[in-house]
C-alpha cells in the first residue's frame, strides 16, 4: 500500500481525489521513524483505514549501504 515514488503517489492521489501522506523515513538509523513504523504505519489496521482517505508514500533515506542498495539509484537521487 505504500508507494515509494513521490511523482507516482502524487498522481495517484490526484486521480483518486485523496490526500497524500508522505513519510520521510530513516528506516535504519532514525529511532523515531522506526518507532512510528512499528507502532503506527506498519499496522494493518492503520493501512486499511488510511487508504480510504490517503495515498501513502514513503521516502526512505537509509544510511547502511546494504539497505541503501535496496533502493534504486534513480529513486535515491529523486528523493534527495
Residue pairs with C-beta under 8 A, 6 or more apart in sequence:
1 47
1 51
1 56
2 23
2 41
2 47
2 56
2 57
2 58
3 9
3 12
3 55
3 56
3 57
3 58
4 57
4 58
4 59
4 60
4 71
4 75
5 57
5 75
5 78
6 22
6 57
6 59
6 78
6 79
7 78
9 20
9 22
9 55
9 56
9 57
10 20
10 57
12 55
13 19
13 20
13 54
13 55
16 55
18 53
18 54
18 55
19 53
19 54
19 55
20 54
20 55
20 57
21 50
21 54
21 55
21 56
21 57
22 57
22 58
22 59
23 33
23 36
23 37
23 41
23 56
23 57
23 58
23 59
24 59
24 61
25 33
25 37
25 58
25 59
25 60
25 61
26 33
26 60
26 61
26 62
26 63
27 33
27 34
27 37
27 60
27 62
27 67
28 62
28 63
28 64
28 67
29 62
29 63
29 64
40 46
41 47
41 58
47 56
50 56
59 79
60 71
60 79
61 79
62 68
62 70
62 71
68 76
71 79
